[in-house]
Amino acid sequence: MILVIISALILFVPLVIGQETRQNINAKAETSNVFQISGPVSLVNENSFIILEELIVVNTDESLKFIQEGNIKVGDFVSVQGVIKNKIKIAESIHNPSD
């Protein structure tokens, strides 16, 4: 009987610990609302651009402290920081070191 209880505990404890770890990772992902991305620009529109296949929106109404350093054009390597709202990446600053 004791062997059965010990075996059950040995099997149960890693499952609980693994589940708690997954829950902590998911909670961090949900609460993290900032992003940073660097890479080449593959598309530029009036209010958005694409870096590394990620759509980045430039919305000055949502991001009142928007800062752009240098001109942005296709092929430029840029660094972007911003916030994520409703699963949309909104740029707060764009830095083009080559300009």
Rosetta silent file (secondary structure, phi, psi, omega in degrees, C-alpha in Angstrom):
SEQUENCE: MILVIISALILFVPLVIGQETRQNINAKAETSNVFQISGPVSLVNENSFIILEELIVVNTDESLKFIQEGNIKVGDFVSVQGVIKNKIKIAESIHNPSD
SCORE:     score description
SCORE:     0.000 S_00000001
   1 L     0.000  -45.507  179.393    0.000    0.000    0.000 S_00000001
   2 H   -63.088  -38.137  178.421    2.776    2.453    0.893 S_00000001
   3 H   -61.931  -38.429  178.535    4.544    1.600   -2.363 S_00000001
   4 H   -65.841  -42.173  179.792    1.398    2.517   -4.326 S_00000001
   5 H   -66.019  -44.329  179.019    1.124    5.891   -2.539 S_00000001
   6 H   -63.009  -42.639  178.363    4.800    6.681   -3.112 S_00000001
   7 H   -62.306  -40.994  179.112    4.502    5.724   -6.788 S_00000001
   8 H   -64.220  -41.272  178.123    1.441    7.945   -7.179 S_00000001
   9 H   -64.720  -41.508  179.608    3.269   10.895   -5.593 S_00000001
  10 H   -61.598  -37.165  179.334    6.294   10.395   -7.814 S_00000001
  11 H   -78.556  -33.864 -173.564    4.063   10.514  -10.882 S_00000001
  12 H   -78.504  -41.572 -174.568    1.816   13.362   -9.661 S_00000001
  13 H   -58.848  -48.156  178.510    4.412   15.908   -8.441 S_00000001
  14 H   -62.011  -32.805  178.155    6.154   16.446  -11.828 S_00000001
  15 H   -65.143  -42.618  179.616    2.762   16.928  -13.512 S_00000001
  16 H   -66.954  -45.395  179.321    1.777   19.638  -11.055 S_00000001
  17 H   -62.515  -43.501  177.827    5.146   21.379  -11.267 S_00000001
  18 H   -62.003  -39.503  179.429    5.053   21.230  -15.081 S_00000001
  19 H   -66.781  -41.676  178.171    1.539   22.643  -15.138 S_00000001
  20 H   -62.929  -40.487  178.828    2.517   25.509  -12.799 S_00000001
  21 H   -62.212  -45.396  178.200    5.505   26.321  -15.004 S_00000001
  22 H   -62.489  -39.688  179.630    3.315   26.456  -18.126 S_00000001
  23 H   -65.220  -40.047  178.417    0.801   28.666  -16.309 S_00000001
  24 H   -64.293  -41.937  178.380    3.560   31.066  -15.229 S_00000001
  25 H   -63.157  -45.108  179.155    4.896   31.302  -18.783 S_00000001
  26 H   -63.782  -39.575  179.591    1.394   31.974  -20.166 S_00000001
  27 H   -64.331  -41.075  178.358    0.721   34.602  -17.487 S_00000001
  28 H   -64.357  -40.224 -179.808    3.956   36.422  -18.338 S_00000001
  29 H   -65.097  -37.365 -178.718    3.092   36.388  -22.052 S_00000001
  30 H   -73.219  -32.727 -177.140   -0.368   37.836  -21.367 S_00000001
  31 H   -87.162  -18.447  179.178    0.907   40.609  -19.080 S_00000001
  32 L   -77.666  115.361 -177.022    3.824   41.616  -21.264 S_00000001
  33 L  -118.560   20.284  177.276    2.540   44.421  -23.472 S_00000001
  34 E  -118.893  157.110  176.713    5.804   45.761  -24.851 S_00000001
  35 E  -144.395  158.729  173.156    7.904   44.648  -27.802 S_00000001
  36 E  -143.369  132.586 -179.098   11.241   45.350  -29.405 S_00000001
  37 E  -143.820  142.344  176.714   12.223   44.196  -32.880 S_00000001
  38 E  -132.594  138.949  178.505   15.183   44.885  -35.146 S_00000001
  39 E   166.190 -177.857 -179.550   15.569   43.907  -38.762 S_00000001
  40 E   -77.411  144.085  177.418   15.219   44.937  -42.388 S_00000001
  41 E   -83.075  127.583  179.751   12.102   46.772  -43.524 S_00000001
  42 E  -107.842  -13.046  179.054   10.274   44.856  -46.255 S_00000001
  43 E  -156.351  137.536  176.739    7.231   47.135  -46.721 S_00000001
  44 E  -128.415  126.215  173.184    6.429   50.753  -45.893 S_00000001
  45 L  -119.509 -179.262 -178.854    2.926   52.246  -45.952 S_00000001
  46 L   -59.855  -43.973 -176.293    1.579   55.549  -44.693 S_00000001
  47 L  -122.116   17.217  179.806    0.771   54.245  -41.204 S_00000001
  48 E  -160.318  166.430  173.518    2.548   50.895  -41.022 S_00000001
  49 E  -154.977  167.239 -178.570    5.553   48.882  -42.073 S_00000001
  50 E  -120.866  128.981  175.467    6.738   45.288  -41.969 S_00000001
  51 E  -127.692  126.438  179.609    9.892   44.071  -40.253 S_00000001
  52 L    49.452   43.845  178.247   10.765   40.361  -40.217 S_00000001
  53 L    64.458   20.092  177.305    7.230   39.556  -41.421 S_00000001
  54 E  -110.796  128.103  176.939    5.710   41.447  -38.457 S_00000001
  55 E   -78.402  124.939  177.907    3.206   44.245  -39.081 S_00000001
  56 E  -117.606  124.258 -177.694    4.105   47.353  -37.076 S_00000001
  57 E   -98.060  137.579  173.968    1.517   50.138  -36.921 S_00000001
  58 L  -108.321  102.198 -177.453    2.448   53.789  -36.542 S_00000001
  59 L  -126.796   99.689 -175.525   -0.533   55.396  -34.880 S_00000001
  60 L   -66.527  -21.369  175.418    0.300   58.714  -33.267 S_00000001
  61 L   -69.122  -40.242 -179.364   -3.123   58.794  -31.566 S_00000001
  62 L   -79.907  -31.021 -174.716   -2.347   55.533  -29.715 S_00000001
  63 L  -120.475   80.760 -172.745    1.318   56.294  -29.172 S_00000001
  64 L   -64.730  -22.400 -179.840    1.509   59.938  -28.140 S_00000001
  65 L  -100.978   34.480 -177.258    5.227   59.778  -27.480 S_00000001
  66 L   -63.274  131.661  179.271    6.109   58.477  -30.961 S_00000001
  67 E  -129.781  129.101  174.653    9.720   59.145  -31.983 S_00000001
  68 E  -122.453  123.779  177.933   11.211   58.493  -35.418 S_00000001
  69 E  -108.212  109.274  179.493   14.941   58.832  -35.961 S_00000001
  70 L    89.227  165.542  176.405   15.827   59.001  -39.638 S_00000001
  71 L   -81.616  147.808 -178.900   13.843   58.223  -42.779 S_00000001
  72 L  -114.785  125.745  176.047   12.481   54.703  -43.196 S_00000001
  73 L  -140.779  163.799 -178.884   12.513   52.936  -46.562 S_00000001
  74 L   -57.100  133.599  179.607   12.426   49.355  -47.811 S_00000001
  75 L    97.939  -19.646  178.479   15.714   47.568  -47.161 S_00000001
  76 L   -67.603  144.612  173.061   16.740   49.728  -44.180 S_00000001
  77 E   -94.123  118.041 -176.123   17.744   47.950  -40.996 S_00000001
  78 E  -127.436  161.593  172.646   15.768   49.533  -38.158 S_00000001
  79 E  -118.274  134.325 -177.523   15.068   49.012  -34.472 S_00000001
  80 E  -128.773  138.450  171.726   11.535   49.492  -33.171 S_00000001
  81 E  -125.475  146.789  179.749   10.136   49.630  -29.667 S_00000001
  82 E  -174.511 -163.515 -178.378    6.490   49.835  -28.806 S_00000001
  83 E  -121.077  158.284  176.109    3.425   48.433  -27.123 S_00000001
  84 E  -111.327  120.274  177.797    0.997   45.667  -27.981 S_00000001
  85 E  -126.547  124.063 -179.033   -2.680   46.592  -27.783 S_00000001
  86 L    52.464   42.057  178.689   -5.371   44.110  -28.812 S_00000001
  87 L    67.473   14.857  178.648   -2.661   41.950  -30.442 S_00000001
  88 E  -109.675  129.541  178.601   -1.532   44.904  -32.616 S_00000001
  89 E   -84.338  118.325 -178.021    2.074   46.101  -32.415 S_00000001
  90 E  -113.107  120.244 -177.027    2.096   49.897  -32.149 S_00000001
  91 E   -72.629  136.484  171.333    5.461   51.622  -32.584 S_00000001
  92 E  -106.910  -30.833  176.196    6.580   54.175  -30.017 S_00000001
  93 E  -148.570  141.745  178.224   10.071   54.684  -31.428 S_00000001
  94 E  -128.548  128.598 -179.135   11.822   53.788  -34.653 S_00000001
  95 E  -123.328  124.270  177.287   15.573   54.132  -35.039 S_00000001
  96 L  -112.393   96.775 -176.195   17.337   53.939  -38.387 S_00000001
  97 L   -66.096  -18.526 -177.405   21.079   53.866  -37.619 S_00000001
  98 L   -84.692   -6.972 -176.517   22.030   54.121  -41.308 S_00000001
  99 L  -102.073    0.000    0.000   20.338   57.511  -41.780 S_00000001
